Amino acid sequence: MKAIYLPGIHQPIQYVDMPTPTAGPGQVLIQLKAAALNHRDVFIQEGLYPAIKLPAILGSDGAGVVVEVGEGVDRVWRGQAVIINCGHNWGPNPKFYGPDFRILGMPDNGTFAEYVVVDAKYIHHKPAHLSFEQAAALPLVGLTTWRTLMTRAGLHATGSNTPEKVLVTGIGGGAALFALQFAVAAGAEVWVTSGSDEKLERAKKLGAKGGVNYREANWAKTLMAQTGEGPQSGINRGYFDVIIDSSGGPGFARLVDVAAPGGRIAFYGGTTGNIMDVVPAKVFFKQLSIFGSTMGTEHEFADMISFVAEKQLVPVIDNVFSLADTEQAMRKMTEGKQFGKLVLKITE
């Protein structure tokens, strides 16, 4: 089979022929139709990811068709279109993954290949309304976002008389876009930030009520002026009940400023560095809750897939590459200019 192989850190990926794996007991062999990139793939190549063990076939996200089932696996799965949960062995504590937790694509061989073997318990039926490319865009960032927004930040369900107001920072990346889509589908009023006015306009087409360019010196004040308009009144006027962030850094202090009393701030990344200049009194007098989050449990993955199917949500895809052009796709991810997921089309 053709595969994308990384022999070591700081080395170029290789497009190579490798033996096709076989399904062992409790496993399935999937012919992958599509896979998707994550920053994790680039970080591994650059030596910026913890506990790197190479060589390996990269790739965490994937969707395809089951072509072989191992001993003990229901044969009904053979021929089924599936999506793969890339988070394996979470463990018994839903609050935190255990010591055996691992993500597909290092150290275990991943989805940047024509075939992959996984334990059968990590496959789910592909939502029927999604193409293989769209389904492949879901697993890692979809799960991370679902846990961050729904479990950790506890976004209130649709049907509330007063929809919660949500702020998603850095719109354009895969996780931020899922946060926007999930929150809108759940009935929230969603606002966004971005360093690109074009991305702000595209976010509005996905359901964002509005947004602000964080490159403005007083972006928080500008945002509050926008959100404070309308019939709402009282102490929470214009403030955000839930804030989903991926940046950290010096801008995090402004998130504390725009959070509503009793609000929740959840973050899953730190692309702009360490959190600085947060005034403790602003946190405790406003009774804020601040959460860190990443990945999620098997149950959360199943809930996320069910929600996507129920709401007929479609992941945003920036560009589709061939497997042979994976290096080109990884360099585009490094540039950070995409709006949505970068996807590999592997087989027809």
DARARA-V663790 format. One record per residue. N is the residue number from 1. SS is DSSP state (H for helix, E for strand, - for the rest). PHI is phi in whole degrees, -180 to 180 (NA if undefined). D_CENTER is the distance of its C-alpha to the mean C-alpha in whole Angstrom. Layout:
BEGIN
n=N ss=SS phi=PHI d_center=D_CENTER
n=N ss=SS phi=PHI d_center=D_CENTER
END
This chain:
BEGIN
n=1 ss=- phi=NA d_center=28
n=2 ss=E phi=-83 d_center=26
n=3 ss=E phi=-154 d_center=23
n=4 ss=E phi=-102 d_center=22
n=5 ss=E phi=-115 d_center=23
n=6 ss=E phi=-111 d_center=23
n=7 ss=- phi=-75 d_center=26
n=8 ss=- phi=-173 d_center=25
n=9 ss=- phi=-69 d_center=24
n=10 ss=- phi=60 d_center=25
n=11 ss=- phi=-120 d_center=26
n=12 ss=- phi=-69 d_center=25
n=13 ss=- phi=-70 d_center=23
n=14 ss=E phi=-122 d_center=26
n=15 ss=E phi=-95 d_center=26
n=16 ss=E phi=-132 d_center=28
n=17 ss=E phi=-93 d_center=30
n=18 ss=- phi=-136 d_center=29
n=19 ss=- phi=-63 d_center=30
n=20 ss=- phi=-73 d_center=29
n=21 ss=- phi=-72 d_center=28
n=22 ss=- phi=-123 d_center=29
n=23 ss=- phi=-79 d_center=28
n=24 ss=- phi=-91 d_center=30
n=25 ss=- phi=-57 d_center=30
n=26 ss=- phi=77 d_center=27
n=27 ss=E phi=-115 d_center=25
n=28 ss=E phi=-131 d_center=25
n=29 ss=E phi=-101 d_center=25
n=30 ss=E phi=-113 d_center=22
n=31 ss=E phi=-84 d_center=23
n=32 ss=E phi=-76 d_center=20
n=33 ss=E phi=-95 d_center=20
n=34 ss=E phi=-156 d_center=17
n=35 ss=E phi=-139 d_center=14
n=36 ss=E phi=-136 d_center=11
n=37 ss=- phi=-87 d_center=11
n=38 ss=- phi=-135 d_center=8
n=39 ss=H phi=-58 d_center=10
n=40 ss=H phi=-54 d_center=11
n=41 ss=H phi=-63 d_center=13
n=42 ss=H phi=-69 d_center=15
n=43 ss=H phi=-62 d_center=15
n=44 ss=H phi=-63 d_center=17
n=45 ss=H phi=-60 d_center=19
n=46 ss=- phi=-89 d_center=20
n=47 ss=- phi=73 d_center=21
n=48 ss=- phi=-107 d_center=19
n=49 ss=- phi=-114 d_center=17
n=50 ss=- phi=-70 d_center=19
n=51 ss=- phi=52 d_center=21
n=52 ss=- phi=-72 d_center=21
n=53 ss=- phi=-130 d_center=23
n=54 ss=- phi=-123 d_center=24
n=55 ss=- phi=-80 d_center=25
n=56 ss=E phi=-165 d_center=22
n=57 ss=E phi=-84 d_center=20
n=58 ss=- phi=-74 d_center=17
n=59 ss=- phi=108 d_center=14
n=60 ss=- phi=-105 d_center=11
n=61 ss=E phi=-93 d_center=10
n=62 ss=E phi=-166 d_center=13
n=63 ss=E phi=-145 d_center=16
n=64 ss=E phi=-175 d_center=19
n=65 ss=E phi=-123 d_center=23
n=66 ss=E phi=-72 d_center=24
n=67 ss=E phi=-113 d_center=27
n=68 ss=E phi=-154 d_center=29
n=69 ss=E phi=-119 d_center=29
n=70 ss=- phi=-86 d_center=30
n=71 ss=- phi=-58 d_center=33
n=72 ss=- phi=89 d_center=32
n=73 ss=- phi=-101 d_center=29
n=74 ss=- phi=-57 d_center=30
n=75 ss=H phi=-68 d_center=31
n=76 ss=H phi=-63 d_center=30
n=77 ss=H phi=-71 d_center=26
n=78 ss=- phi=-61 d_center=28
n=79 ss=- phi=87 d_center=27
n=80 ss=- phi=-83 d_center=24
n=81 ss=E phi=-80 d_center=21
n=82 ss=E phi=-134 d_center=18
n=83 ss=E phi=-119 d_center=15
n=84 ss=E phi=-104 d_center=14
n=85 ss=- phi=-79 d_center=12
n=86 ss=- phi=-87 d_center=12
n=87 ss=E phi=-96 d_center=12
n=88 ss=E phi=-114 d_center=16
n=89 ss=- phi=62 d_center=19
n=90 ss=- phi=-56 d_center=17
n=91 ss=- phi=108 d_center=21
n=92 ss=- phi=-80 d_center=23
n=93 ss=- phi=-95 d_center=21
n=94 ss=- phi=-67 d_center=19
n=95 ss=- phi=-80 d_center=18
n=96 ss=- phi=-161 d_center=18
n=97 ss=- phi=-69 d_center=17
n=98 ss=- phi=-85 d_center=20
n=99 ss=- phi=-68 d_center=22
n=100 ss=- phi=-96 d_center=21
n=101 ss=- phi=-65 d_center=18
n=102 ss=E phi=-150 d_center=16
n=103 ss=E phi=-115 d_center=13
n=104 ss=- phi=-57 d_center=14
n=105 ss=- phi=107 d_center=16
n=106 ss=- phi=145 d_center=18
n=107 ss=- phi=-81 d_center=20
n=108 ss=- phi=-73 d_center=20
n=109 ss=- phi=-59 d_center=20
n=110 ss=- phi=-107 d_center=17
n=111 ss=- phi=-98 d_center=16
n=112 ss=- phi=-83 d_center=18
n=113 ss=E phi=-162 d_center=21
n=114 ss=- phi=-75 d_center=23
n=115 ss=E phi=-142 d_center=23
n=116 ss=E phi=-147 d_center=21
n=117 ss=E phi=-108 d_center=22
n=118 ss=E phi=-140 d_center=20
n=119 ss=E phi=-63 d_center=22
n=120 ss=H phi=-60 d_center=22
n=121 ss=H phi=-69 d_center=21
n=122 ss=H phi=-102 d_center=17
n=123 ss=E phi=-109 d_center=18
n=124 ss=E phi=-136 d_center=17
n=125 ss=E phi=-62 d_center=19
n=126 ss=- phi=-65 d_center=17
n=127 ss=- phi=-53 d_center=17
n=128 ss=- phi=-63 d_center=20
n=129 ss=- phi=-81 d_center=20
n=130 ss=- phi=-102 d_center=17
n=131 ss=- phi=-73 d_center=18
n=132 ss=H phi=-62 d_center=17
n=133 ss=H phi=-64 d_center=15
n=134 ss=H phi=-67 d_center=13
n=135 ss=H phi=-64 d_center=13
n=136 ss=H phi=-64 d_center=12
n=137 ss=- phi=-76 d_center=9
n=138 ss=- phi=-81 d_center=7
n=139 ss=H phi=-53 d_center=7
n=140 ss=H phi=-69 d_center=5
n=141 ss=H phi=-75 d_center=1
n=142 ss=H phi=-62 d_center=4
n=143 ss=H phi=-66 d_center=6
n=144 ss=H phi=-58 d_center=5
n=145 ss=H phi=-68 d_center=5
n=146 ss=H phi=-60 d_center=8
n=147 ss=H phi=-63 d_center=10
n=148 ss=H phi=-61 d_center=10
n=149 ss=H phi=-81 d_center=11
n=150 ss=H phi=-90 d_center=13
n=151 ss=H phi=-87 d_center=14
n=152 ss=H phi=-73 d_center=14
n=153 ss=- phi=-80 d_center=15
n=154 ss=- phi=61 d_center=17
n=155 ss=- phi=-55 d_center=17
n=156 ss=- phi=-70 d_center=20
n=157 ss=- phi=-71 d_center=20
n=158 ss=- phi=-58 d_center=22
n=159 ss=- phi=113 d_center=25
n=160 ss=- phi=-68 d_center=26
n=161 ss=- phi=-68 d_center=29
n=162 ss=- phi=-126 d_center=27
n=163 ss=- phi=-54 d_center=24
n=164 ss=- phi=-71 d_center=21
n=165 ss=E phi=-100 d_center=21
n=166 ss=E phi=-120 d_center=17
n=167 ss=E phi=-114 d_center=16
n=168 ss=E phi=-115 d_center=13
n=169 ss=- phi=-90 d_center=14
n=170 ss=- phi=61 d_center=13
n=171 ss=- phi=-64 d_center=12
n=172 ss=- phi=135 d_center=12
n=173 ss=- phi=-73 d_center=9
n=174 ss=H phi=-60 d_center=6
n=175 ss=H phi=-67 d_center=4
n=176 ss=H phi=-62 d_center=7
n=177 ss=H phi=-67 d_center=8
n=178 ss=H phi=-64 d_center=7
n=179 ss=H phi=-60 d_center=8
n=180 ss=H phi=-61 d_center=11
n=181 ss=H phi=-66 d_center=12
n=182 ss=H phi=-63 d_center=11
n=183 ss=H phi=-67 d_center=14
n=184 ss=H phi=-62 d_center=16
n=185 ss=H phi=-64 d_center=16
n=186 ss=- phi=-83 d_center=17
n=187 ss=- phi=96 d_center=20
n=188 ss=- phi=-83 d_center=19
n=189 ss=E phi=-94 d_center=20
n=190 ss=E phi=-116 d_center=17
n=191 ss=E phi=-121 d_center=18
n=192 ss=E phi=-139 d_center=16
n=193 ss=E phi=-124 d_center=17
n=194 ss=E phi=-163 d_center=17
n=195 ss=- phi=-88 d_center=20
n=196 ss=- phi=-128 d_center=20
n=197 ss=H phi=-63 d_center=22
n=198 ss=H phi=-63 d_center=21
n=199 ss=H phi=-66 d_center=18
n=200 ss=H phi=-62 d_center=19
n=201 ss=H phi=-67 d_center=21
n=202 ss=H phi=-68 d_center=19
n=203 ss=H phi=-65 d_center=16
n=204 ss=H phi=-62 d_center=20
n=205 ss=H phi=-69 d_center=20
n=206 ss=- phi=-93 d_center=17
n=207 ss=- phi=118 d_center=18
n=208 ss=- phi=-66 d_center=18
n=209 ss=- phi=-74 d_center=22
n=210 ss=E phi=179 d_center=22
n=211 ss=E phi=-175 d_center=21
n=212 ss=E phi=-145 d_center=22
n=213 ss=E phi=-83 d_center=22
n=214 ss=- phi=-72 d_center=21
n=215 ss=- phi=-77 d_center=24
n=216 ss=- phi=-67 d_center=27
n=217 ss=- phi=-60 d_center=29
n=218 ss=- phi=-115 d_center=29
n=219 ss=H phi=-62 d_center=25
n=220 ss=H phi=-65 d_center=25
n=221 ss=H phi=-65 d_center=29
n=222 ss=H phi=-63 d_center=28
n=223 ss=H phi=-63 d_center=25
n=224 ss=H phi=-64 d_center=27
n=225 ss=H phi=-66 d_center=30
n=226 ss=H phi=-73 d_center=28
n=227 ss=H phi=-75 d_center=26
n=228 ss=- phi=-76 d_center=30
n=229 ss=- phi=-74 d_center=31
n=230 ss=- phi=114 d_center=32
n=231 ss=- phi=-79 d_center=34
n=232 ss=- phi=-68 d_center=32
n=233 ss=- phi=-149 d_center=34
n=234 ss=- phi=103 d_center=34
n=235 ss=- phi=-65 d_center=33
n=236 ss=- phi=-92 d_center=29
n=237 ss=- phi=-57 d_center=30
n=238 ss=- phi=84 d_center=27
n=239 ss=- phi=-91 d_center=25
n=240 ss=E phi=-109 d_center=22
n=241 ss=E phi=-72 d_center=21
n=242 ss=E phi=-132 d_center=17
n=243 ss=E phi=-126 d_center=16
n=244 ss=E phi=-113 d_center=12
n=245 ss=E phi=-129 d_center=12
n=246 ss=- phi=-127 d_center=11
n=247 ss=- phi=-104 d_center=14
n=248 ss=- phi=64 d_center=17
n=249 ss=- phi=64 d_center=20
n=250 ss=- phi=-65 d_center=23
n=251 ss=- phi=-71 d_center=21
n=252 ss=H phi=-63 d_center=20
n=253 ss=H phi=-61 d_center=24
n=254 ss=H phi=-71 d_center=24
n=255 ss=H phi=-66 d_center=21
n=256 ss=H phi=-62 d_center=23
n=257 ss=H phi=-65 d_center=26
n=258 ss=H phi=-94 d_center=24
n=259 ss=E phi=-75 d_center=23
n=260 ss=E phi=-73 d_center=25
n=261 ss=E phi=-54 d_center=27
n=262 ss=E phi=80 d_center=26
n=263 ss=E phi=-75 d_center=22
n=264 ss=E phi=-126 d_center=19
n=265 ss=E phi=-115 d_center=17
n=266 ss=E phi=-125 d_center=14
n=267 ss=E phi=-138 d_center=12
n=268 ss=- phi=-131 d_center=9
n=269 ss=- phi=-161 d_center=11
n=270 ss=- phi=-149 d_center=14
n=271 ss=- phi=-67 d_center=15
n=272 ss=- phi=-105 d_center=18
n=273 ss=- phi=107 d_center=19
n=274 ss=- phi=-71 d_center=21
n=275 ss=- phi=-74 d_center=21
n=276 ss=- phi=-136 d_center=25
n=277 ss=- phi=63 d_center=28
n=278 ss=- phi=-80 d_center=26
n=279 ss=- phi=-85 d_center=29
n=280 ss=H phi=-53 d_center=30
n=281 ss=H phi=-61 d_center=32
n=282 ss=H phi=-67 d_center=29
n=283 ss=H phi=-78 d_center=27
n=284 ss=H phi=-80 d_center=30
n=285 ss=H phi=-71 d_center=32
n=286 ss=- phi=-88 d_center=29
n=287 ss=- phi=55 d_center=28
n=288 ss=- phi=-79 d_center=24
n=289 ss=E phi=-114 d_center=22
n=290 ss=E phi=-121 d_center=19
n=291 ss=E phi=-124 d_center=16
n=292 ss=E phi=-103 d_center=14
n=293 ss=- phi=-158 d_center=11
n=294 ss=- phi=-163 d_center=9
n=295 ss=- phi=51 d_center=8
n=296 ss=- phi=173 d_center=11
n=297 ss=- phi=-82 d_center=14
n=298 ss=H phi=-61 d_center=15
n=299 ss=H phi=-65 d_center=16
n=300 ss=H phi=-65 d_center=13
n=301 ss=H phi=-62 d_center=11
n=302 ss=H phi=-62 d_center=15
n=303 ss=H phi=-64 d_center=15
n=304 ss=H phi=-63 d_center=11
n=305 ss=H phi=-64 d_center=13
n=306 ss=H phi=-63 d_center=16
n=307 ss=H phi=-65 d_center=15
n=308 ss=H phi=-60 d_center=13
n=309 ss=H phi=-68 d_center=17
n=310 ss=H phi=-64 d_center=19
n=311 ss=H phi=-89 d_center=18
n=312 ss=- phi=56 d_center=17
n=313 ss=- phi=-77 d_center=14
n=314 ss=- phi=-124 d_center=14
n=315 ss=- phi=-57 d_center=10
n=316 ss=- phi=-85 d_center=12
n=317 ss=E phi=-112 d_center=13
n=318 ss=E phi=-80 d_center=14
n=319 ss=E phi=-159 d_center=17
n=320 ss=E phi=-117 d_center=18
n=321 ss=E phi=-116 d_center=19
n=322 ss=E phi=-81 d_center=22
n=323 ss=H phi=-59 d_center=21
n=324 ss=H phi=-65 d_center=24
n=325 ss=H phi=-101 d_center=22
n=326 ss=H phi=-60 d_center=19
n=327 ss=H phi=-59 d_center=21
n=328 ss=H phi=-62 d_center=21
n=329 ss=H phi=-64 d_center=17
n=330 ss=H phi=-67 d_center=17
n=331 ss=H phi=-70 d_center=19
n=332 ss=H phi=-67 d_center=18
n=333 ss=H phi=-63 d_center=14
n=334 ss=H phi=-60 d_center=16
n=335 ss=H phi=-69 d_center=18
n=336 ss=- phi=70 d_center=15
n=337 ss=- phi=-101 d_center=17
n=338 ss=- phi=-76 d_center=14
n=339 ss=- phi=-121 d_center=13
n=340 ss=- phi=109 d_center=10
n=341 ss=E phi=-85 d_center=9
n=342 ss=E phi=-99 d_center=12
n=343 ss=E phi=-122 d_center=14
n=344 ss=E phi=-107 d_center=17
n=345 ss=E phi=-90 d_center=19
n=346 ss=- phi=-103 d_center=21
n=347 ss=- phi=-135 d_center=24
n=348 ss=- phi=-74 d_center=25
END
